[in-house]
Amino acid sequence: MDPRHLFMDQRLAGKCAYCGGVPDTRDHVPSRVLLDEPFPPQLPVVDACAACNQSFSLDEQYLACFLECVLAGTTEPCDVQRSTVARMLRELPALRSRLAASRRTNEEGTIVWQPEVDRVRRVVTKLALGHMAYELYPRHEDPTAVFFAPLSTLGESQSGAFEDTPFRDIGVWPEIGTRAFMRTVIATGQESMPTPHGEAWIVVQANRYRYIVESDESKVRIVLSEYLACQVAWE
C-alpha cells in the first residue's frame, strides 16, 4: 500500500483541513518557510481553502524568522544561518524592526526574546491540524490544550516525557488505511500485523522539523529547529 495514496485521502477529500470548508487549494504540512532548500521530496500536503491557506502565511513567516533570530542572537541578515530567513530580513524591514524590538536584556544582563504568543499559537495549532488530517483524520474543533516552549527550558522529567516514544501496548489502534496505521505495521511481508511499539518521531528534515501524532490520545508533538517544543491535544 502506497502511503502517498491511501483510500482515506479520497474518502476525506472535499474539506479544508483547518476549518472544514470547501477546499480550493492544497497546503504543505509543514509549510516550506519552516524548512531549508532543497526541500524534502514528497512533502505531505492537505486540502485547504484559500482563506485558511493565506491567513497563516504572515504568522508562519514571522515564526520562521523569529526562531532563526533567536538562535543567531541577532536580526542581522548576514549573521543568521538560514538563507531564506536572511533574504526575508533584508526584503522586509518592517518585520526585521519588529523582531529587533522583541530582543531585550533582562536584569541579569542576559539577552532574552519576547515572542508574539498569539501568532506562535496560531501557527502551532495550524501545523497540528495539518498533521492530524494527513496522518489520521481531520479535527476541526479547537484543541483543548496548546503548549510551546524552548526545549532547553523543560525540566529533565518534562523533557523526557516530551521526547519519549516508549515500547508500549497501543490502547486504541488507528483506523486501517490511515498513515498512522501504516506507520505502526511491521516492515515485513506481514504488513497487516500491528506492532506494539507505538509511534515514532517522523523527521521531515533533520535539525529543522520533526513531529509525532499520538493516535490513541489525539495529540501532536512538534519540534522546530531543534529549539521549540510544541504540543497540541484534543480531548
N, C-alpha and C positions, 0 to 999 in steps of 0.2 A: 504494500500500500504506500503510495507516494504521499508523504506528509504535506506536500505543497498543494495537493489536490484531493482533500478529504471530502466525503459526502456532506459533512457538517457545513462546509463553506457554502454549498448550494442551498441547503435547507435553511440556513440562517441569512441568506442573501436578501437584500432589499431593505435593510435597516442600517442607519448610521450607528457605528459602534459607540458613539458618545452620547447621543440624545435619543436614538431610536427613530429618528425621522427618515425621510426618503433620501437615500444617498445619491449624489451625482458626481462623486469623485472618490479617490482612494488615498489613503494616508499611510505613510511608513510608520512602523512601530518598532524601535524608537525612531523619532524624527532624525533626519540626516544631519541637522545642525548640531546634534549631540555626538556625532561620530566624526572620524577623520577619513579623508580620502587616501587611498582608494577605499570606497565603501565595501563592506562585506557583500558577497554575492547573495542574491535571493533574500533580500531583507523582507521580513514579514510586512504585509500590507493588510489593511482592513477597509471596509466600506465606510465612507463618511460623507456627510453633507458638506457643501461648500462653506456654509456659515460656521460650522464647528471647525473645519479644517483651517479656515483663515483666522478664526478668533484666537487660536492658540499661538499663532506664528510669532507675534511680538514677545509674548511671555517666554516662549522657548528660546528665542534669540537672546533675550535678557539672561535667562538662566545659564545658557552655554557660555556667554561672556562673563557673567559673574563668577561662575566656578573657575574659569581659567584665570581670571584676575586674582582671585583668592589664592590659587595655587602658585601663581607667579609672584604675588605680593605687590603687584603694581598694575596700573591700567595702561602702561606704555606699550604700544603695539610691538615694538622691537624686542620686548622682553618676555612676551608670552610664547608658549610653546606651540600652540595650535595656529597654523597659518590662516585657517578660516576665521578664527576669532580676531587675529591681528588685522585682517582685512576689514572686518566689521568695525573694529575700534577706530580704524583710520577713516572709514567711509561714513560713520555715524557719530559725529562729535557730540551730539546731544546725549546719546546713550553712554558714551565714554565719560562725559561730565557727571552724569547721574551715578555711574558706578564709582567714580572717584570720590563723590560726596559721601558714599557709604563706607569709605575707608577712614578709620579713626584710630587714635591712640588712647588706650584706657589709662586709668590712674597708675597702673604698674609700668607704664611705658611700652606696653605690648600693642602691636598693630592688630586691630580687630575689624571685621567687616559686618555691616548690618544688612542682611538681605531684605528684599521686599517680600515678606512672608506670604501674602495672598497670591502673588504671582508664582512663587515656587509651588505653593499648594495646588494651584490650578494645573500646572504642568505635571506634577507628580500624579495627581488624580487622573489626568488625561492619559498618561502613559499606562497606568494600571488598568484603566478601562480598555485600552487597546490590547494589552496583553491578555486580559480576561476574554475578550471577544475572539482573539486569534487562537489562544490555547485551549479554551474551554467553552464558554458561552457568554453572550453579552450581559452586562449588568448596567442597566440604565438608571437605577436609583442611586442616590447619593451614598457614598461609603459611610460606614459608622465610625471609622477612625482613619486619620491620615497623619502619619508621623514622618519626620525627616530631620536628620542631624548629621553633622560630620562624624564619620566612623571613629575618628580619634577621640571624640568626646564621650563615647559609650564606655561604660564600665566593663570590667572583664566579664561579668556574668551576662550583661546586656549584649556585648559583642559576640560572645559565644553563642547565645540564643539566636541572634540575628543571622550569624554565618552558618549555623549548624544545619546539616542535611543528614540526619541520622538514619541508620537502618531501622526501619520500624514497619509494623503492620499498617496497611492502609485501611483506615476505618471506613472510608467511602471511596469506591473506585470511580474514576472518571468515566463518562459515557463512551462506549465503543464508537470509534470514528473520530473522536476529538484528538487534537495533538497532545493534550495532557495524557490521554490514554496511551497513545503511541510512544510517548517518552517513558512510560512505565513498563513496557513489554521487554522481554529478554531478547537481546540481539542475536538470536539463533534461528534455526529453522522453525521453532515453535513460536511464531510471532503472536499467537493469541494468548500466550500464558503470561499473566501479570507478574511482575516481580515485587516482592515486599520491601524493596529498598526505598520507596518513596521517591520524591522528586529531587533533581539536582540542579545546580545553577546552570543557566543557559548563558554562555558567553557570546554575546553578539560581536563584540570587538574587545580584544584583550586590553586591559588597563583603561578602557573607556566606558564600557557598558555591559552589565550582566543583570539577569533577573531570574526569578523563580515564581511560579504560580502554584500555590498550595490548593489543590482541588478539594480536599476534604474540609478546608476551613475558609474557602473563598477569600484568600489572602494573597497579595502580590508583594514581593520584596524586590527592590531595585538598588543597584549601586552605580552611581555616576562618577566617572573619572577616578575610581577607587578612593573617593573622598566623601561623597554624600550618600548616606544610608537612608533609604526610603521604605516605608511600609504602608500599604493601603489595605483595609479589611472591610468586609461586609458581614453582617450577622446572618 
